[in-house]
Amino acid sequence: MAVKLVFLGKLADLAAASEKDVAGPLDWAGLLDALPGPLGEAVKGDKVRVAIDGVVLADKTALAAADGQEIALLPPVSGG
């Protein structure tokens, strides 16, 4: 099994994909290891939120995702 990462907005552009499967279980350090370069740096930022199976985490560094779960990476919302 795997954990599905879903990239939204500018994070999808940085990932060059909207989704990626990674081996689970997955914690915060494992997530950062799976996201190299500018994508990983962007996710570390204060404005990027993390959700597991549709529930936004209050503290993204407390991430603990099991096999079969979905992690959505949510960039800041911009408006016009």
N, CA, C and O atoms as a GROMACS GRO file, in nm:
protein
  320
    1MET      N    1   0.084  -0.119   0.000
    1MET     CA    2   0.000   0.000   0.000
    1MET      C    3   0.088   0.125   0.000
    1MET      O    4   0.210   0.117   0.015
    2ALA      N    5   0.022   0.238  -0.017
    2ALA     CA    6   0.094   0.364  -0.024
    2ALA      C    7   0.006   0.475   0.033
    2ALA      O    8  -0.113   0.457   0.056
    3VAL      N    9   0.069   0.589   0.054
    3VAL     CA   10  -0.001   0.712   0.091
    3VAL      C   11  -0.005   0.797  -0.034
    3VAL      O   12   0.096   0.815  -0.102
    4LYS      N   13  -0.123   0.850  -0.066
    4LYS     CA   14  -0.137   0.936  -0.184
    4LYS      C   15  -0.118   1.081  -0.143
    4LYS      O   16  -0.186   1.130  -0.052
    5LEU      N   17  -0.024   1.150  -0.210
    5LEU     CA   18  -0.005   1.293  -0.191
    5LEU      C   19  -0.080   1.366  -0.301
    5LEU      O   20  -0.068   1.331  -0.419
    6VAL      N   21  -0.157   1.466  -0.263
    6VAL     CA   22  -0.232   1.547  -0.359
    6VAL      C   23  -0.179   1.690  -0.349
    6VAL      O   24  -0.179   1.750  -0.242
    7PHE      N   25  -0.133   1.742  -0.463
    7PHE     CA   26  -0.078   1.876  -0.469
    7PHE      C   27  -0.179   1.970  -0.532
    7PHE      O   28  -0.234   1.940  -0.638
    8LEU      N   29  -0.204   2.083  -0.468
    8LEU     CA   30  -0.300   2.180  -0.518
    8LEU      C   31  -0.230   2.311  -0.551
    8LEU      O   32  -0.126   2.344  -0.493
    9GLY      N   33  -0.288   2.386  -0.645
    9GLY     CA   34  -0.238   2.519  -0.679
    9GLY      C   35  -0.093   2.519  -0.723
    9GLY      O   36  -0.050   2.434  -0.801
   10LYS      N   37  -0.017   2.615  -0.672
   10LYS     CA   38   0.123   2.630  -0.711
   10LYS      C   39   0.208   2.509  -0.671
   10LYS      O   40   0.312   2.485  -0.731
   11LEU      N   41   0.162   2.434  -0.571
   11LEU     CA   42   0.237   2.315  -0.531
   11LEU      C   43   0.232   2.208  -0.639
   11LEU      O   44   0.328   2.133  -0.657
   12ALA      N   45   0.121   2.200  -0.712
   12ALA     CA   46   0.112   2.106  -0.825
   12ALA      C   47   0.210   2.148  -0.935
   12ALA      O   48   0.269   2.063  -1.000
   13ASP      N   49   0.225   2.278  -0.954
   13ASP     CA   50   0.322   2.326  -1.052
   13ASP      C   51   0.464   2.287  -1.011
   13ASP      O   52   0.543   2.242  -1.095
   14LEU      N   53   0.497   2.305  -0.884
   14LEU     CA   54   0.631   2.270  -0.835
   14LEU      C   55   0.656   2.119  -0.844
   14LEU      O   56   0.768   2.076  -0.872
   15ALA      N   57   0.551   2.040  -0.821
   15ALA     CA   58   0.564   1.894  -0.825
   15ALA      C   59   0.559   1.841  -0.967
   15ALA      O   60   0.596   1.726  -0.992
   16ALA      N   61   0.514   1.923  -1.061
   16ALA     CA   62   0.493   1.882  -1.200
   16ALA      C   63   0.396   1.765  -1.209
   16ALA      O   64   0.404   1.682  -1.299
   17ALA      N   65   0.303   1.760  -1.112
   17ALA     CA   66   0.200   1.656  -1.108
   17ALA      C   67   0.095   1.698  -1.006
   17ALA      O   68   0.121   1.782  -0.920
   18SER      N   69  -0.022   1.640  -1.018
   18SER     CA   70  -0.126   1.671  -0.920
   18SER      C   71  -0.129   1.568  -0.808
   18SER      O   72  -0.186   1.593  -0.702
   19GLU      N   73  -0.068   1.450  -0.830
   19GLU     CA   74  -0.067   1.344  -0.730
   19GLU      C   75   0.063   1.266  -0.736
   19GLU      O   76   0.132   1.263  -0.838
   20LYS      N   77   0.096   1.203  -0.624
   20LYS     CA   78   0.213   1.116  -0.617
   20LYS      C   79   0.188   1.014  -0.507
   20LYS      O   80   0.142   1.050  -0.399
   21ASP      N   81   0.219   0.888  -0.533
   21ASP     CA   82   0.210   0.785  -0.430
   21ASP      C   83   0.347   0.763  -0.368
   21ASP      O   84   0.448   0.754  -0.439
   22VAL      N   85   0.351   0.756  -0.235
   22VAL     CA   86   0.475   0.728  -0.164
   22VAL      C   87   0.448   0.616  -0.063
   22VAL      O   88   0.335   0.594  -0.021
   23ALA      N   89   0.553   0.546  -0.026
   23ALA     CA   90   0.540   0.436   0.069
   23ALA      C   91   0.493   0.489   0.205
   23ALA      O   92   0.541   0.592   0.252
   24GLY      N   93   0.402   0.418   0.266
   24GLY     CA   94   0.352   0.453   0.398
   24GLY      C   95   0.399   0.350   0.499
   24GLY      O   96   0.455   0.248   0.461
   25PRO      N   97   0.378   0.376   0.625
   25PRO     CA   98   0.322   0.498   0.684
   25PRO      C   99   0.417   0.616   0.664
   25PRO      O  100   0.534   0.600   0.633
   26LEU      N  101   0.362   0.737   0.685
   26LEU     CA  102   0.436   0.858   0.656
   26LEU      C  103   0.419   0.959   0.768
   26LEU      O  104   0.308   0.989   0.810
   27ASP      N  105   0.532   1.011   0.817
   27ASP     CA  106   0.529   1.118   0.917
   27ASP      C  107   0.584   1.246   0.852
   27ASP      O  108   0.612   1.246   0.732
   28TRP      N  109   0.599   1.352   0.929
   28TRP     CA  110   0.642   1.481   0.876
   28TRP      C  111   0.780   1.471   0.811
   28TRP      O  112   0.800   1.521   0.700
   29ALA      N  113   0.875   1.407   0.878
   29ALA     CA  114   1.010   1.394   0.823
   29ALA      C  115   1.007   1.312   0.694
   29ALA      O  116   1.077   1.344   0.598
   30GLY      N  117   0.927   1.206   0.692
   30GLY     CA  118   0.916   1.123   0.571
   30GLY      C  119   0.854   1.200   0.456
   30GLY      O  120   0.893   1.181   0.341
   31LEU      N  121   0.757   1.285   0.487
   31LEU     CA  122   0.696   1.368   0.383
   31LEU      C  123   0.799   1.462   0.323
   31LEU      O  124   0.808   1.474   0.201
   32LEU      N  125   0.875   1.528   0.407
   32LEU     CA  126   0.976   1.620   0.356
   32LEU      C  127   1.082   1.548   0.274
   32LEU      O  128   1.130   1.601   0.174
   33ASP      N  129   1.118   1.427   0.315
   33ASP     CA  130   1.214   1.347   0.238
   33ASP      C  131   1.160   1.312   0.100
   33ASP      O  132   1.236   1.300   0.004
   34ALA      N  133   1.028   1.296   0.090
   34ALA     CA  134   0.963   1.259  -0.037
   34ALA      C  135   0.944   1.379  -0.129
   34ALA      O  136   0.906   1.363  -0.245
   35LEU      N  137   0.970   1.501  -0.079
   35LEU     CA  138   0.948   1.623  -0.156
   35LEU      C  139   1.078   1.702  -0.166
   35LEU      O  140   1.102   1.793  -0.087
   36PRO      N  141   1.160   1.669  -0.263
   36PRO     CA  142   1.289   1.735  -0.273
   36PRO      C  143   1.281   1.877  -0.329
   36PRO      O  144   1.182   1.916  -0.391
   37GLY      N  145   1.388   1.953  -0.306
   37GLY     CA  146   1.404   2.084  -0.369
   37GLY      C  147   1.301   2.187  -0.331
   37GLY      O  148   1.257   2.194  -0.216
   38PRO      N  149   1.262   2.270  -0.430
   38PRO     CA  150   1.169   2.382  -0.404
   38PRO      C  151   1.033   2.337  -0.351
   38PRO      O  152   0.969   2.410  -0.275
   39LEU      N  153   0.989   2.218  -0.390
   39LEU     CA  154   0.860   2.169  -0.340
   39LEU      C  155   0.867   2.145  -0.190
   39LEU      O  156   0.778   2.188  -0.117
   40GLY      N  157   0.970   2.079  -0.144
   40GLY     CA  158   0.987   2.055   0.000
   40GLY      C  159   1.000   2.184   0.078
   40GLY      O  160   0.943   2.198   0.187
   41GLU      N  161   1.074   2.279   0.023
   41GLU     CA  162   1.090   2.409   0.089
   41GLU      C  163   0.956   2.481   0.099
   41GLU      O  164   0.926   2.543   0.201
   42ALA      N  165   0.876   2.475  -0.007
   42ALA     CA  166   0.745   2.540  -0.006
   42ALA      C  167   0.654   2.478   0.100
   42ALA      O  168   0.582   2.550   0.170
   43VAL      N  169   0.655   2.346   0.111
   43VAL     CA  170   0.568   2.277   0.206
   43VAL      C  171   0.607   2.310   0.350
   43VAL      O  172   0.521   2.314   0.438
   44LYS      N  173   0.735   2.334   0.375
   44LYS     CA  174   0.782   2.372   0.509
   44LYS      C  175   0.728   2.509   0.552
   44LYS      O  176   0.719   2.537   0.671
   45GLY      N  177   0.692   2.593   0.455
   45GLY     CA  178   0.649   2.729   0.485
   45GLY      C  179   0.526   2.735   0.575
   45GLY      O  180   0.445   2.643   0.578
   46ASP      N  181   0.516   2.844   0.648
   46ASP     CA  182   0.406   2.862   0.744
   46ASP      C  183   0.268   2.866   0.681
   46ASP      O  184   0.170   2.832   0.746
   47LYS      N  185   0.259   2.906   0.555
   47LYS     CA  186   0.128   2.926   0.493
   47LYS      C  187   0.070   2.801   0.428
   47LYS      O  188  -0.049   2.797   0.396
   48VAL      N  189   0.152   2.699   0.407
   48VAL     CA  190   0.103   2.575   0.347
   48VAL      C  191   0.038   2.490   0.455
   48VAL      O  192   0.097   2.466   0.561
   49ARG      N  193  -0.084   2.445   0.429
   49ARG     CA  194  -0.159   2.361   0.524
   49ARG      C  195  -0.155   2.217   0.474
   49ARG      O  196  -0.134   2.192   0.356
   50VAL      N  197  -0.177   2.124   0.565
   50VAL     CA  198  -0.177   1.981   0.534
   50VAL      C  199  -0.306   1.920   0.586
   50VAL      O  200  -0.347   1.946   0.699
   51ALA      N  201  -0.369   1.838   0.502
   51ALA     CA  202  -0.491   1.768   0.542
   51ALA      C  203  -0.473   1.619   0.520
   51ALA      O  204  -0.411   1.576   0.422
   52ILE      N  205  -0.527   1.540   0.610
   52ILE     CA  206  -0.530   1.394   0.595
   52ILE      C  207  -0.675   1.354   0.578
   52ILE      O  208  -0.759   1.381   0.664
   53ASP      N  209  -0.704   1.289   0.465
   53ASP     CA  210  -0.840   1.244   0.434
   53ASP      C  211  -0.944   1.354   0.456
   53ASP      O  212  -1.052   1.330   0.510
   54GLY      N  213  -0.909   1.475   0.414
   54GLY     CA  214  -1.002   1.587   0.418
   54GLY      C  215  -1.006   1.665   0.548
   54GLY      O  216  -1.081   1.761   0.559
   55VAL      N  217  -0.927   1.626   0.646
   55VAL     CA  218  -0.924   1.695   0.775
   55VAL      C  219  -0.792   1.773   0.786
   55VAL      O  220  -0.684   1.714   0.787
   56VAL      N  221  -0.803   1.905   0.794
   56VAL     CA  222  -0.684   1.991   0.802
   56VAL      C  223  -0.621   1.977   0.940
   56VAL      O  224  -0.689   1.986   1.042
   57LEU      N  225  -0.490   1.956   0.941
   57LEU     CA  226  -0.418   1.941   1.067
   57LEU      C  227  -0.388   2.077   1.129
   57LEU      O  228  -0.346   2.169   1.059
   58ALA      N  229  -0.408   2.090   1.258
   58ALA     CA  230  -0.373   2.213   1.328
   58ALA      C  231  -0.222   2.230   1.332
   58ALA      O  232  -0.172   2.342   1.324
   59ASP      N  233  -0.149   2.120   1.346
   59ASP     CA  234  -0.002   2.120   1.348
   59ASP      C  235   0.047   2.020   1.245
   59ASP      O  236   0.045   1.899   1.269
   60LYS      N  237   0.090   2.069   1.130
   60LYS     CA  238   0.128   1.978   1.021
   60LYS      C  239   0.249   1.894   1.056
   60LYS      O  240   0.268   1.787   0.997
   61THR      N  241   0.332   1.938   1.151
   61THR     CA  242   0.448   1.858   1.189
   61THR      C  243   0.408   1.734   1.270
   61THR      O  244   0.492   1.647   1.295
   62ALA      N  245   0.282   1.726   1.311
   62ALA     CA  246   0.230   1.609   1.383
   62ALA      C  247   0.174   1.506   1.285
   62ALA      O  248   0.105   1.413   1.326
   63LEU      N  249   0.202   1.523   1.156
   63LEU     CA  250   0.152   1.434   1.053
   63LEU      C  251   0.184   1.288   1.084
   63LEU      O  252   0.296   1.253   1.118
   64ALA      N  253   0.081   1.204   1.072
   64ALA     CA  254   0.097   1.059   1.085
   64ALA      C  255  -0.007   0.996   0.994
   64ALA      O  256  -0.125   0.985   1.030
   65ALA      N  257   0.036   0.954   0.876
   65ALA     CA  258  -0.056   0.897   0.778
   65ALA      C  259  -0.025   0.749   0.758
   65ALA      O  260   0.091   0.710   0.742
   66ALA      N  261  -0.128   0.668   0.759
   66ALA     CA  262  -0.115   0.524   0.739
   66ALA      C  263  -0.133   0.489   0.592
   66ALA      O  264  -0.182   0.570   0.513
   67ASP      N  265  -0.094   0.368   0.557
   67ASP     CA  266  -0.116   0.319   0.421
   67ASP      C  267  -0.263   0.338   0.383
   67ASP      O  268  -0.353   0.313   0.463
   68GLY      N  269  -0.285   0.383   0.261
   68GLY     CA  270  -0.421   0.401   0.210
   68GLY      C  271  -0.480   0.538   0.237
   68GLY      O  272  -0.587   0.570   0.185
   69GLN      N  273  -0.414   0.620   0.317
   69GLN     CA  274  -0.467   0.753   0.344
   69GLN      C  275  -0.420   0.851   0.238
   69GLN      O  276  -0.325   0.826   0.164
   70GLU      N  277  -0.489   0.966   0.232
   70GLU     CA  278  -0.456   1.071   0.136
   70GLU      C  279  -0.412   1.196   0.211
   70GLU      O  280  -0.478   1.241   0.304
   71ILE      N  281  -0.299   1.251   0.169
   71ILE     CA  282  -0.248   1.376   0.224
   71ILE      C  283  -0.263   1.483   0.117
   71ILE      O  284  -0.208   1.470   0.008
   72ALA      N  285  -0.336   1.588   0.148
   72ALA     CA  286  -0.350   1.702   0.057
   72ALA      C  287  -0.262   1.815   0.107
   72ALA      O  288  -0.264   1.848   0.226
   73LEU      N  289  -0.186   1.873   0.017
   73LEU     CA  290  -0.099   1.985   0.048
   73LEU      C  291  -0.163   2.111  -0.009
   73LEU      O  292  -0.179   2.125  -0.131
   74LEU      N  293  -0.200   2.202   0.080
   74LEU     CA  294  -0.283   2.317   0.045
   74LEU      C  295  -0.203   2.446   0.051
   74LEU      O  296  -0.163   2.490   0.159
   75PRO      N  297  -0.180   2.508  -0.063
   75PRO     CA  298  -0.107   2.636  -0.063
   75PRO      C  299  -0.198   2.748  -0.014
   75PRO      O  300  -0.319   2.730  -0.004
   76PRO      N  301  -0.139   2.863   0.016
   76PRO     CA  302  -0.224   2.976   0.056
   76PRO      C  303  -0.318   3.013  -0.058
   76PRO      O  304  -0.283   3.003  -0.175
   77VAL      N  305  -0.436   3.055  -0.020
   77VAL     CA  306  -0.536   3.095  -0.121
   77VAL      C  307  -0.509   3.238  -0.163
   77VAL      O  308  -0.489   3.326  -0.079
   78SER      N  309  -0.509   3.260  -0.292
   78SER     CA  310  -0.494   3.396  -0.340
   78SER      C  311  -0.623   3.436  -0.410
   78SER      O  312  -0.691   3.353  -0.470
   79GLY      N  313  -0.654   3.560  -0.403
   79GLY     CA  314  -0.779   3.607  -0.463
   79GLY      C  315  -0.754   3.725  -0.554
   79GLY      O  316  -0.642   3.775  -0.566
   80GLY      N  317  -0.861   3.766  -0.618
   80GLY     CA  318  -0.844   3.879  -0.707
   80GLY      C  319  -0.967   3.964  -0.712
   80GLY      O  320  -0.969   4.064  -0.784
   0.00000   0.00000   0.00000
